[in-house]
Amino acid sequence: MITRRMTNVWQTQMNGKAWLCRLILLFCCQLLSLQLAQAQRVFSGKIQNSEGLPVSNATVKLTGSQISTQTNSSGVFTINLPSKNALLQISSVGFQNLEISVGGDENYRNIVLVETTADLAEIVVVGYGVQNKNKVTGSIATIQSDQLSTVPVSSVSNALVGKLPGLIAIQSSGQPGRDAAGLSIRGFDGALVIVDGVESSFNNIDASQIESVSILKDGAASIYGARAGNGVILVTTKRGNIGKPVIQFNGTSTLQRPTYFQKMLSSGEYTTLVSEAYLQSGQPANAVPYTKDQIAKFYAATEPGFYNTNWQDIIMKDWADMHNYNLSVRGGSEKIKYYGFLGTQNQGSFWKKNGGDYNRYNLQVNVDAQILDNLSFGITVSNIVDVIKSTHRPQNGGGYLFADLYNNKPMYPSAFPDPSKVPYTGSATGGALVQSDMELGGYNNTNTQNLSNTAYLEYAFKGIEGLSAKAFGNYIQINDNLKSYGRPVDMYNYNVDNQTYELVSQFNANTPLFQQKSVYKTLTGQFSLNYKRTFNETHDLSAMLLHEVISYDYDYINAGRTDFTFPTLDQMFAGSSSTVSNNGSASQMGRKSYVGRLNYAYDQKYLAELIFRADASAKFPADSRWGYFPSVSLGWRIAEEEFMKPLTWLNDLKLRASYGSSGYDGIGDFQYLAGYGPTLMPVLFGGTPVLGITSLGMANPALSWERITNYNLGLDFAMLNKKIYGEFDVFYRNREGIPAKKTVSLPSSFGAELPLENLNSQTNRGMEFKLGTMGNSGDLKWDVSANISYQRAKWNHVEEIEYTDADAERIYKLSGNWVDRTVGYVSDGLFTSQEQIDDLTFKYPGNPTLNLGDVRYVDVNNDGELDWKDMVEIGKGQIPNFITGLNIGLNYKDFDLAASFQGAFGFYKRVSLTSYTKTFFDNRWTEENNDGDALIPRLGGAGSNGYLSDRNFIKSDYFRLRSFTIGYNLPKSVLVALKMQQARLYLGGTNLFTISKLGKFMLDPESPYAIQDGQPTTSYYPQQKTIMVGFNVSF
């Protein structure tokens, strides 16, 4: 009982104390809130641009705190500030950052942000980081997203053509899914492409996903070491930003057709050519394939059996279609930023019936989170699916499908009364009537999935100002599935008189099926320490130490069968088990690297950058596995000097100089090992054939990477508030240790396959110049720039024989000569009179019987004989020495216009027209025209007519309108009513016109040089001219 009472008393006392504590706490809170209310105030303002228009989504932040806000669509903001004086930081995309001081008694202010009309504060992506452009000391060219997506293209590499000085882009095909431009920097071989920090292709990324593209052309590329010898292309995709979520939808519908195409012949023209070639080769006239009367009937095409089929109209579309749609969302806050993208593209083929197409699907999501004040985390997930459906017969690089097209003879019908019967068209393959239709001829389909996952964690040390650590990881897996199937087809002739069908030809009777599945995996890890700080407002110092590891894994398996019992069942199990074939392999490779970079700027005038990279590659033996690649670059911002201040019209003048060492290890994996492989022929063991193994060659434990040294001197300038701006660079490149074999130094009886050795060397030199103007006058704004670049390479040393003959040395020796030098014969047109033939003072090889229309060569050395000693330099190679670009951007009120012109000069092509085309027909020599300048000599003429000479090796300079677009933006009053942020309609096109000598031969100047069955050919899927209409809408 006593205990119980004592407990009650204690509880009563405790309850009383609790109430007292609550009262005291409530009083303190009220006092504190009163103090806070007295200590804070509400500050408001309106932010506008220089034209008085509101700036929405601008960030206003209290310096030294996490307090921030954003402006609304009217440019108005409100923020809580302390009663004392405060510093506000204001930033917005497209404007210079601004810091203002707000007095303690100030509650409102109108604020004007200045547009970044000069790009001196522009952020440029460099290796493993970013820099302010005014502090860049290397030769780096950059293009932003708005310039890339002006005119949507199927492959983003085509959007770079002509826009970046020093970048050579050549589009050699228009085939859906395989029309990417080949890129090289300053004429070097394939550049290293880095997408968001990792090595990857960017041809299947939608241009709308990309934030910027930078190319590292000089010592700046040394930061990528052994992979950077040919320069580096840095692609940065979009990420979230601070602001309200912006949802954007883009759509484009495009029509496309070949820029040039060699039309097919009519029946009359075809039979004329066949008979002409027969007679002019000296064959008896009484056996001519087609008489003059028959040819006339084919021209008329009015009698039964005398067909004149226009295969081009039957097989090909006038225009093929392409569609591109994408949806994105972008926004965030100080704590979290996000970006999401979903896109699709469909590109049709110009084959009229079941000719295949290309479909691409892009998905990307990234999030950047500020977990703590000094800890941030980011993640990116990307998935790209490419589906290419194509014909069984190839279409590029000497593609047989185009040979099939021209093998469709116009004298044959395209259809029979019985539609189930396939007409014979004069070709054993069925020609393009069969082979362009995947339902008839078969298919070659590729399905590729590219998965990429990235995460990073960045920590800023509180105890050391400016010091941070970053961990970065990426995993890429590419799953590639190929399936190829040749459908069997029977082809018939039709007898009109008795209405019967005759089986004439069969193709793919064995029904070949081939499938391959491959997986390519790349794992990248980067761990870095970064330091950035300014001392005494004079010394800017930044440094980076990075460790990188990369592993590569590749694995594939394939199988094939033939002789399918039911050809419509195109699955592996349905083929004959007696024709089974299979194969598979796997490979691994890895790299390990240490990277250091130090940047220093004194008083914003004197700049220096030091780079050092150590690379270890598993491609090389342990003793030569490590390579060391230093770089140094210096800059002097002359315009910042006191003695330049009187020149108020000069905005920027910066001198740059750099030296850099890098490497190139693209020689295949483990070439330093001898290795073993299966024998070509089996060995009988007990009557059973068994494949053995054999040595693949000798080992070279000293094999290492190429050593490349770059020297660059550059000047950047801007004046009159960028009314005039530009840049100029000259460069020299030395390339040593190019792998080659001493096949010419040792006798052929040596008895073993020689290994690769670092033997050859080469130099390259050139220049780049860009000049532009930007500004505005009233409602008109403009940005117009032109660029030109030059490059040419020369062999220093090539492992070759010791020449003892002066002519052989002059013609064949490579060492000391230009890489693109081409030698051939000199001609003086065609023979047009018997007198010219009779007056010849030298012999042709083989003493052929020469006639009118044969090529009239020149005996250069006057030795009485036409032979290899008469060859001289007749031109350069197929890579242009000069590349030019002209880019125009205009805005007038709500209208915008953009045009990009591109030119290439100083290169040649061997012009070999496809036989039996209208171009071939119109450019041939005949007895009637007796044209000494005709490109095609006498049909059936002398064998020497096909020699490479100055008559068929033609200068291929061109200038073309690469892209054009004109757009209209809906007025702001309409946007407000529709509750939209932006809406734009546009009309555009690509490759709209071209000026080139090759035009009269219906050849695109970017057409590839290909060999088909040992002969030059122009059989390839041609480049496309496009016309499009599209829209951009954002909310």
TISERO-680187 format. One record per residue (C-alpha): residue in one letter; x, y, z. Coordinates in steps of 0.05 Angstrom, whole numbers, padded with zeros to 5 digits, always signed. Example, Ala and Ser with C-alpha at 12.3 -4.5 7.8 and 13.67 -1.06 7.14 Angstrom:
// TISERO-680187
a+00246-00090+00156s+00273-00021+00143
// end
This chain:
// TISERO-680187
m+00000+00000+00000i+00056+00048+00019t+00094+00031-00044r+00032+00043-00086r+00021+00112-00056m+00094+00131-00064t+00088+00111-00137n+00027+00154-00148v+00061+00213-00115w+00122+00203-00159q+00079+00199-00221t+00042+00262-00201q+00106+00299-00191m+00134+00276-00257n+00070+00296-00294g+00076+00366-00265k+00148+00371-00286a+00129+00348-00356w+00078+00403-00363l+00128+00453-00338c+00179+00430-00390r+00127+00435-00444l+00110+00506-00425i+00183+00526-00425l+00195+00492-00492l+00134+00526-00522f+00159+00594-00497c+00228+00581-00528c+00198+00562-00595q+00156+00624-00597l+00216+00666-00579l+00258+00632-00632s+00205+00640-00686l+00200+00713-00668q+00275+00721-00674l+00275+00684-00741a+00218+00726-00767q+00258+00787-00747a+00322+00758-00778q+00291+00739-00847r+00256+00777-00901v+00223+00762-00967f+00261+00786-01029s+00229+00787-01098g+00253+00805-01167k+00243+00798-01241i+00297+00772-01288q+00298+00793-01361n+00345+00788-01420s+00377+00847-01456e+00314+00856-01498g+00268+00860-01437l+00239+00791-01446p+00229+00748-01383v+00279+00692-01369s+00243+00631-01342n+00274+00574-01302a+00333+00617-01281t+00364+00594-01215v+00371+00643-01158k+00414+00618-01100l+00436+00649-01034t+00512+00644-01033g+00540+00597-00980s+00473+00561-00967q+00425+00512-00997i+00370+00564-01003s+00349+00572-01076t+00290+00583-01121q+00273+00591-01195t+00237+00642-01237n+00169+00628-01266s+00147+00637-01338s+00144+00712-01326g+00215+00715-01300v+00191+00730-01228f+00221+00697-01166t+00213+00701-01090i+00265+00679-01039n+00275+00684-00963l+00338+00724-00944p+00369+00745-00879s+00359+00817-00857k+00432+00833-00867n+00466+00842-00934a+00466+00779-00978l+00499+00754-01042l+00456+00721-01095q+00482+00676-01151i+00438+00676-01214s+00448+00627-01271s+00409+00605-01332v+00426+00566-01395g+00449+00612-01451f+00466+00670-01404q+00528+00692-01367n+00527+00676-01292l+00513+00737-01248e+00527+00751-01175i+00492+00810-01142s+00494+00841-01073v+00427+00855-01039g+00423+00907-00985g+00391+00890-00918d+00333+00938-00930e+00323+00918-01003n+00261+00877-01021y+00255+00880-01097r+00300+00888-01158n+00296+00882-01234i+00355+00841-01259v+00382+00835-01330l+00421+00774-01353v+00470+00780-01411e+00467+00728-01465t+00530+00689-01478t+00538+00719-01548a+00612+00706-01542d+00630+00635-01526l+00689+00653-01481a+00652+00624-01421e+00629+00563-01460i+00642+00496-01426v+00681+00449-01471v+00683+00374-01459v+00755+00348-01456g+00784+00281-01436y+00756+00259-01369g+00726+00327-01354v+00706+00396-01377q+00742+00463-01384n+00723+00535-01397k+00736+00549-01470n+00777+00610-01453k+00826+00565-01416v+00832+00511-01468t+00903+00505-01496g+00893+00446-01543s+00863+00442-01613i+00791+00423-01597a+00730+00434-01641t+00660+00429-01611i+00589+00427-01637q+00527+00434-01594s+00461+00397-01595d+00421+00452-01630q+00469+00449-01689l+00466+00373-01692s+00391+00364-01693t+00375+00421-01741v+00360+00370-01797p+00346+00299-01772v+00388+00246-01806s+00388+00171-01801s+00459+00169-01772v+00486+00225-01728s+00555+00220-01760n+00525+00251-01823a+00504+00312-01783l+00578+00328-01770v+00597+00335-01843g+00627+00403-01858k+00615+00432-01789l+00680+00417-01752p+00747+00440-01781g+00795+00381-01785l+00741+00328-01788i+00736+00289-01853a+00669+00255-01861i+00653+00213-01922q+00586+00178-01931s+00599+00120-01979s+00531+00086-01975g+00457+00103-01968q+00433+00033-01947p+00384+00036-01889g+00420+00021-01825r+00488+00022-01858d+00492+00094-01883a+00537+00124-01829a+00593+00169-01852g+00665+00146-01843l+00700+00196-01797s+00774+00213-01794i+00810+00270-01759r+00860+00307-01802g+00862+00249-01851f+00886+00199-01799d+00855+00130-01794g+00793+00115-01753a+00788+00160-01692l+00774+00136-01621v+00701+00150-01602i+00684+00161-01529v+00611+00166-01509d+00597+00191-01439g+00666+00170-01416v+00671+00101-01448e+00693+00074-01515s+00632+00062-01558s+00600+00076-01626f+00552+00135-01632n+00522+00121-01700n+00459+00091-01670i+00448+00147-01619d+00392+00195-01637a+00418+00265-01650s+00366+00292-01602q+00400+00254-01545i+00467+00289-01555e+00488+00350-01516s+00554+00362-01552v+00609+00331-01594s+00682+00351-01586i+00742+00327-01627l+00811+00326-01597k+00860+00337-01653d+00929+00349-01623g+00965+00334-01557a+00898+00341-01521a+00884+00270-01546s+00945+00243-01508i+00902+00236-01446y+00874+00173-01480g+00944+00145-01493a+00951+00082-01534r+00883+00088-01567a+00888+00162-01585g+00938+00163-01642n+00885+00181-01693g+00850+00233-01651v+00789+00227-01606i+00715+00243-01615l+00680+00258-01549v+00604+00250-01549t+00565+00275-01489t+00492+00258-01482k+00441+00301-01447r+00429+00299-01372g+00379+00332-01325n+00383+00405-01306i+00354+00451-01253g+00284+00473-01272k+00213+00452-01280p+00203+00389-01321v+00203+00402-01395i+00170+00350-01439q+00191+00353-01512f+00163+00314-01571n+00197+00314-01640g+00172+00283-01704t+00198+00280-01775s+00172+00248-01839t+00223+00242-01895l+00224+00223-01968q+00290+00198-01996r+00317+00180-02065p+00387+00170-02094t+00430+00232-02106y+00454+00199-02171f+00433+00134-02204q+00454+00103-02270k+00390+00088-02306m+00377+00022-02341l+00375+00014-02417s+00315+00003-02462s+00313-00060-02504g+00334-00022-02566e+00394+00008-02530y+00413-00058-02498t+00412-00098-02562t+00450-00042-02597l+00507-00048-02546v+00510-00123-02550s+00514-00123-02626e+00563-00065-02626a+00611-00101-02578y+00606-00164-02620l+00621-00131-02687q+00676-00084-02660s+00713-00144-02631g+00723-00171-02701q+00670-00225-02701p+00634-00245-02766a+00576-00200-02785n+00532-00258-02806a+00529-00283-02734v+00513-00217-02700p+00468-00228-02639y+00416-00177-02662t+00405-00152-02733k+00388-00080-02748d+00317-00101-02762q+00310-00137-02695i+00340-00077-02658a+00289-00031-02692k+00233-00077-02668f+00260-00075-02597y+00260+00001-02600a+00188+00000-02623a+00168-00056-02575t+00101-00065-02609e+00106-00137-02635p+00097-00200-02592g+00163-00225-02564f+00197-00157-02571y+00190-00132-02500n+00217-00067-02472t+00211-00075-02397n+00229-00016-02353w+00258-00055-02295q+00274+00007-02256d+00201+00028-02253i+00180-00043-02234i+00232-00057-02181m+00249+00011-02150k+00208+00065-02116d+00214+00138-02137w+00217+00157-02064a+00229+00116-02001d+00202+00139-01934m+00235+00149-01866h+00202+00169-01800n+00233+00192-01735y+00196+00206-01670n+00222+00217-01600l+00197+00239-01532s+00240+00267-01475v+00232+00296-01406r+00284+00339-01371g+00285+00377-01306g+00305+00375-01233s+00325+00414-01172e+00387+00427-01131k+00379+00359-01100i+00361+00315-01159k+00363+00323-01235y+00334+00275-01286y+00330+00262-01361g+00291+00210-01400f+00289+00195-01474l+00248+00148-01517g+00256+00148-01592t+00242+00107-01654q+00264+00110-01726n+00241+00072-01788q+00280+00079-01853g+00251+00045-01914s+00288+00016-01974f+00278+00040-02045w+00265-00031-02068k+00191-00032-02085k+00171-00101-02058n+00196-00132-01993g+00263-00098-02000g+00278-00091-01926d+00283-00033-01878y+00318-00007-01816n+00285+00002-01748r+00318+00032-01687y+00293+00041-01616n+00328+00085-01565l+00316+00087-01491q+00357+00127-01442v+00346+00148-01369n+00395+00184-01323v+00389+00213-01254d+00439+00257-01216a+00427+00262-01141q+00459+00307-01088i+00456+00258-01030l+00495+00302-00982d+00525+00371-00988n+00590+00338-01009l+00566+00272-01038s+00532+00262-01106f+00510+00200-01143g+00489+00188-01214i+00464+00131-01256t+00450+00122-01331v+00413+00065-01364s+00413+00061-01440n+00383+00009-01487i+00389+00013-01563v+00358-00038-01609d+00377-00040-01683v+00338-00084-01731i+00364-00087-01803k+00324-00127-01853s+00361-00135-01918t+00365-00178-01980h+00404-00243-01983r+00449-00215-02037p+00494-00159-02009q+00481-00086-02029n+00546-00050-02010g+00620-00054-02028g+00610-00086-02096g+00542-00111-02074y+00516-00164-02121l+00445-00140-02117f+00460-00080-02161a+00495-00126-02211d+00431-00166-02209l+00392-00103-02224y+00430-00088-02287n+00429-00161-02307n+00354-00156-02313k+00350-00152-02389p+00295-00107-02417m+00280-00157-02472y+00247-00203-02421p+00176-00194-02392s+00165-00177-02318a+00103-00220-02308f+00066-00279-02338p-00008-00296-02343d+00004-00346-02287p+00028-00301-02229s+00056-00361-02192k+00110-00369-02245v+00173-00325-02237p+00197-00298-02304y+00267-00311-02326t+00299-00242-02336g+00364-00262-02371s+00401-00272-02305a+00416-00338-02271t+00401-00307-02203g+00333-00281-02225g+00362-00211-02225a+00336-00158-02179l+00264-00178-02195v+00278-00238-02150q+00336-00217-02107s+00307-00149-02085d+00246-00185-02058m+00261-00221-01993e+00200-00265-02002l+00230-00292-02067g+00306-00287-02061g+00317-00293-01986y+00342-00247-01931n+00400-00226-01888n+00373-00198-01823t+00411-00170-01764n+00383-00155-01695t+00429-00119-01647q+00417-00097-01576n+00465-00049-01542l+00457-00045-01467s+00497+00006-01427n+00494+00018-01352t+00535+00072-01317a+00540+00095-01245y+00585+00145-01211l+00597+00169-01140e+00632+00236-01126y+00655+00259-01057a+00681+00329-01040f+00728+00331-00981k+00705+00382-00930g+00773+00390-00898i+00810+00407-00963e+00777+00459-01006g+00773+00439-01079l+00791+00366-01069s+00743+00312-01092a+00744+00238-01108k+00703+00202-01161a+00688+00129-01176f+00659+00113-01244g+00636+00047-01272n+00605+00025-01338y+00583-00041-01366i+00566-00050-01440q+00537-00113-01471i+00523-00118-01545n+00481-00178-01566d+00483-00189-01641n+00440-00239-01678l+00449-00252-01752k+00405-00297-01795s+00415-00306-01870y+00373-00350-01915g+00374-00360-01990r+00306-00380-02016p+00303-00427-02076v+00271-00399-02138d+00251-00430-02205m+00249-00384-02266y+00211-00395-02330n+00204-00373-02402y+00135-00366-02432n+00118-00388-02503v+00065-00339-02528d+00046-00383-02587n+00028-00447-02549q+00019-00414-02480t+00067-00461-02445y+00121-00450-02392e+00192-00475-02395l+00236-00481-02333v+00300-00444-02352s+00339-00433-02288q+00342-00448-02214f+00379-00409-02160n+00393-00425-02087a+00369-00495-02099n+00409-00517-02038t+00372-00466-01993p+00431-00442-01951l+00415-00421-01879f+00466-00388-01834q+00457-00362-01763q+00506-00329-01715k+00499-00304-01645s+00553-00262-01613v+00562-00225-01548y+00611-00168-01538k+00622-00143-01466t+00662-00084-01441l+00673-00067-01368t+00704+00001-01351g+00725+00026-01283q+00753+00095-01268f+00777+00121-01201s+00801+00192-01196l+00822+00248-01149n+00807+00319-01173y+00831+00385-01145k+00809+00454-01167r+00822+00519-01132t+00838+00593-01143f+00891+00626-01100n+00891+00701-01089e+00844+00710-01148t+00905+00702-01193h+00928+00630-01193d+00878+00579-01221l+00900+00508-01208s+00866+00443-01225a+00894+00373-01225m+00870+00302-01236l+00898+00234-01220l+00860+00175-01250h+00866+00100-01252e+00828+00064-01307v+00817-00010-01321i+00781-00038-01382s+00765-00110-01399y+00737-00136-01464d+00703-00203-01476y+00678-00229-01543d+00642-00295-01555y+00606-00322-01616i+00576-00385-01643n+00547-00399-01711a+00516-00456-01750g+00490-00470-01819r+00451-00522-01859t+00428-00530-01931d+00380-00574-01970f+00314-00557-01936t+00257-00605-01951f+00206-00550-01940p+00239-00483-01961t+00184-00443-01928l+00206-00471-01861d+00270-00430-01851q+00291-00460-01784m+00356-00497-01771f+00324-00564-01752a+00289-00568-01820g+00355-00571-01860s+00392-00634-01878s+00433-00662-01820s+00486-00684-01871t+00502-00611-01888v+00512-00586-01817s+00567-00535-01806n+00584-00499-01742n+00638-00456-01711g+00651-00413-01651s+00705-00376-01614a+00719-00329-01557s+00770-00275-01541q+00791-00231-01483m+00832-00168-01478g+00846-00117-01425r+00878-00050-01409k+00904-00015-01347s+00922+00058-01345y+00946+00114-01300v+00930+00186-01321g+00952+00252-01294r+00933+00322-01315l+00954+00390-01287n+00923+00456-01310y+00949+00524-01288a+00927+00594-01306y+00960+00657-01282d+00918+00720-01280q+00872+00690-01334k+00928+00705-01385y+00981+00651-01383l+00957+00580-01389a+00991+00513-01384e+00968+00441-01387l+01010+00379-01372i+00984+00309-01387f+01016+00243-01373r+00988+00174-01386a+01016+00105-01375d+00981+00049-01412a+00988-00026-01406s+00956-00068-01461a+00948-00143-01461k+00959-00141-01536f+01033-00138-01525p+01085-00180-01487a+01101-00164-01414d+01168-00131-01432s+01136-00081-01479r+01066-00077-01450w+01073-00008-01418g+01072+00055-01459y+01082+00126-01434f+01049+00185-01467p+01063+00256-01445s+01034+00321-01470v+01045+00394-01457s+01006+00454-01483l+01012+00528-01470g+00966+00587-01482w+00973+00662-01480r+00909+00704-01477i+00940+00765-01510a+00876+00805-01508e+00879+00806-01431e+00945+00842-01430e+00944+00914-01406f+00977+00939-01470m+00918+00910-01509k+00863+00944-01467p+00860+01005-01513l+00836+00958-01568t+00765+00956-01541w+00740+00923-01605l+00783+00862-01591n+00745+00811-01549d+00793+00752-01551l+00862+00736-01578k+00894+00672-01554l+00957+00638-01579r+00962+00563-01568a+01019+00514-01576s+01021+00440-01560y+01063+00377-01563g+01034+00309-01550s+01054+00236-01553s+01002+00181-01563g+00998+00111-01591y+00958+00064-01633d+00949-00009-01618g+00897-00030-01670i+00935-00090-01695g+00893-00148-01669d+00901-00184-01603f+00963-00223-01583q+00999-00215-01649y+01065-00223-01612l+01050-00297-01601a+01062-00351-01653g+00995-00385-01643y+00965-00446-01674g+00906-00458-01719p+00871-00515-01755t+00903-00544-01817l+00871-00528-01884m+00867-00601-01904p+00851-00661-01859v+00900-00717-01846l+00876-00790-01851f+00882-00830-01787g+00858-00901-01797g+00819-00878-01858t+00785-00823-01818p+00799-00750-01839v+00821-00710-01778l+00840-00637-01777g+00906-00622-01744i+00938-00557-01720t+00993-00517-01751s+01035-00457-01731l+01007-00389-01751g+01076-00359-01757m+01137-00336-01718a+01131-00297-01653n+01158-00227-01641p+01163-00213-01566a+01186-00142-01581l+01122-00121-01617s+01092-00057-01589w+01045-00001-01609e+01056+00053-01659r+01086+00117-01632i+01053+00181-01654t+01076+00252-01639n+01034+00313-01653y+01056+00386-01657n+01004+00441-01662l+01005+00518-01664g+00939+00555-01661l+00907+00623-01655d+00836+00640-01631f+00806+00709-01642a+00741+00748-01633m+00726+00821-01644l+00669+00871-01646n+00628+00829-01597k+00639+00769-01641k+00618+00804-01705i+00682+00771-01728y+00710+00708-01697g+00753+00649-01717e+00811+00603-01706f+00873+00580-01743d+00916+00518-01732v+00976+00487-01765f+01000+00417-01747y+01053+00365-01759r+01047+00292-01741n+01101+00239-01738r+01080+00166-01738e+01132+00112-01722g+01132+00038-01711i+01077+00020-01760p+01073-00056-01759a+01096-00092-01822k+01131-00156-01842k+01201-00164-01871t+01174-00204-01929v+01219-00167-01978s+01282-00171-01936l+01285-00247-01931p+01284-00299-01986s+01218-00332-02005s+01249-00399-01984f+01255-00376-01912g+01201-00428-01894a+01159-00392-01841e+01107-00338-01836l+01143-00276-01812p+01117-00238-01752l+01095-00165-01749e+01149-00116-01730n+01148-00041-01716l+01182-00022-01781n+01148+00033-01821s+01140+00108-01809q+01098+00165-01837t+01088+00240-01828n+01027+00283-01837r+01020+00358-01841g+00964+00408-01851m+00925+00469-01830e+00855+00490-01809f+00821+00557-01812k+00752+00579-01789l+00722+00648-01797g+00653+00670-01775t+00607+00726-01757m+00549+00730-01708g+00505+00785-01684n+00438+00818-01692s+00405+00877-01725g+00335+00890-01702d+00295+00827-01708l+00349+00793-01750k+00400+00748-01716w+00455+00710-01752d+00512+00663-01742v+00551+00648-01806s+00617+00612-01808a+00663+00580-01860n+00720+00531-01849i+00774+00499-01891s+00825+00446-01873y+00883+00415-01910q+00922+00352-01896r+00970+00305-01933a+01013+00247-01910k+01081+00223-01933w+01119+00158-01922n+01184+00166-01884h+01203+00093-01888v+01169+00031-01916e+01198-00038-01912e+01210-00051-01986i+01262-00078-02034e+01325-00041-02053y+01310-00013-02122t+01365-00018-02173d+01325+00007-02233a+01314+00082-02236d+01244+00075-02267a+01223+00023-02216e+01246+00068-02160r+01209+00128-02189i+01144+00090-02198y+01141+00039-02142k+01183+00066-02085l+01140+00088-02026s+01193+00114-01978g+01198+00190-01984n+01135+00196-02027w+01065+00220-02013v+01019+00166-01987d+00963+00185-02036r+01007+00189-02098t+00976+00149-02156v+01014+00129-02218g+00986+00109-02286y+00991+00120-02360v+00985+00185-02398s+00935+00186-02455d+00918+00232-02513g+00845+00214-02520l+00821+00160-02568f+00843+00144-02638t+00796+00181-02685s+00833+00170-02751q+00873+00115-02784e+00928+00166-02795q+00938+00172-02719i+00947+00096-02715d+00994+00093-02774d+01037+00149-02746l+01051+00112-02680t+01125+00109-02665f+01120+00057-02610k+01091-00012-02598y+01033-00029-02552p+01041-00090-02505g+01025-00154-02543n+01022-00117-02610p+00945-00114-02612t+00907-00093-02674l+00889-00022-02659n+00827+00011-02688l+00790+00075-02683g+00761+00084-02613d+00820+00051-02577v+00858+00091-02525r+00915+00133-02553y+00971+00128-02500v+01034+00169-02497d+01104+00138-02498v+01130+00183-02442n+01202+00160-02443n+01205+00156-02519d+01237+00087-02518g+01192+00061-02574e+01151+00016-02528l+01091+00027-02484d+01104-00008-02418w+01105+00003-02343k+01164+00050-02349d+01117+00101-02382m+01075+00109-02319v+01077+00176-02283e+01039+00208-02226i+00969+00222-02252g+00933+00243-02189k+00922+00234-02115g+00882+00185-02073q+00809+00180-02055i+00815+00219-01989p+00807+00294-02001n+00866+00339-01985f+00820+00399-01974i+00754+00398-01937t+00710+00460-01933g+00646+00478-01897l+00598+00537-01898n+00546+00540-01842i+00490+00591-01841g+00442+00604-01784l+00390+00660-01789n+00332+00680-01744y+00281+00733-01762k+00224+00742-01712d+00190+00674-01709f+00226+00646-01770d+00293+00609-01772l+00336+00583-01828a+00397+00538-01826a+00440+00514-01884s+00504+00474-01886f+00548+00470-01949q+00606+00422-01954g+00661+00414-02004a+00719+00367-02016f+00779+00380-02062g+00844+00347-02082f+00822+00275-02092y+00810+00228-02150k+00768+00168-02168r+00776+00113-02219v+00713+00121-02259s+00686+00053-02281l+00615+00058-02306t+00569-00002-02297s+00559-00036-02364y+00491-00034-02397t+00468+00030-02364k+00444+00094-02397t+00506+00131-02373f+00551+00077-02404f+00510+00082-02468d+00514+00158-02473n+00589+00163-02457r+00616+00109-02504w+00654+00117-02569t+00618+00097-02632e+00635+00100-02706e+00580+00151-02714n+00604+00201-02661n+00679+00184-02666d+00689+00224-02602g+00762+00224-02581d+00743+00247-02511a+00691+00193-02498l+00700+00159-02430i+00683+00089-02456p+00731+00067-02511r+00713+00021-02569l+00672-00038-02543g+00709-00103-02555g+00772-00062-02565a+00845-00072-02547g+00862-00101-02478s+00903-00039-02463n+00839+00003-02462g+00829-00015-02389y+00895+00011-02364l+00892+00061-02307s+00907+00128-02339d+00892+00202-02334r+00829+00191-02376n+00793+00145-02327f+00826+00170-02263i+00786+00234-02254k+00791+00292-02206s+00729+00287-02162d+00724+00355-02127y+00654+00373-02105f+00612+00424-02068r+00544+00406-02042l+00486+00432-02001r+00491+00381-01946s+00430+00404-01906f+00378+00458-01907t+00319+00475-01862i+00270+00531-01853g+00226+00534-01791y+00170+00574-01760n+00160+00582-01685l+00090+00595-01660p+00084+00664-01627k+00086+00668-01552s+00015+00692-01548v-00008+00628-01582l+00038+00586-01538v+00008+00616-01475a-00062+00601-01500l-00042+00529-01516k-00003+00523-01451m+00060+00504-01490q+00131+00526-01478q+00152+00520-01551a+00124+00496-01618r+00161+00495-01684l+00145+00470-01753y+00199+00461-01805l+00215+00438-01875g+00284+00413-01893g+00327+00367-01935t+00397+00337-01944n+00442+00329-02005l+00396+00374-02044f+00446+00392-02099t+00518+00376-02116i+00568+00409-02162s+00619+00358-02188k+00652+00334-02252l+00627+00265-02236g+00555+00288-02243k+00555+00278-02318f+00571+00205-02305m+00515+00199-02254l+00565+00183-02199d+00563+00212-02130p+00632+00240-02111e+00629+00201-02046s+00617+00135-02081p+00663+00079-02058y+00715+00044-02101a+00697-00029-02099i+00720-00093-02133q+00669-00144-02157d+00694-00209-02188g+00762-00177-02198q+00736-00116-02234p+00722-00044-02211t+00649-00031-02201t+00600+00023-02179s+00552-00029-02151y+00531-00003-02083y+00470+00027-02049p+00474+00101-02069q+00474+00161-02023q+00406+00192-02011k+00376+00260-02024t+00321+00275-01973i+00262+00322-01965m+00228+00325-01897v+00175+00359-01856g+00176+00359-01780f+00156+00391-01715n+00183+00404-01645v+00136+00414-01587s+00152+00424-01513f+00109+00434-01452
// end
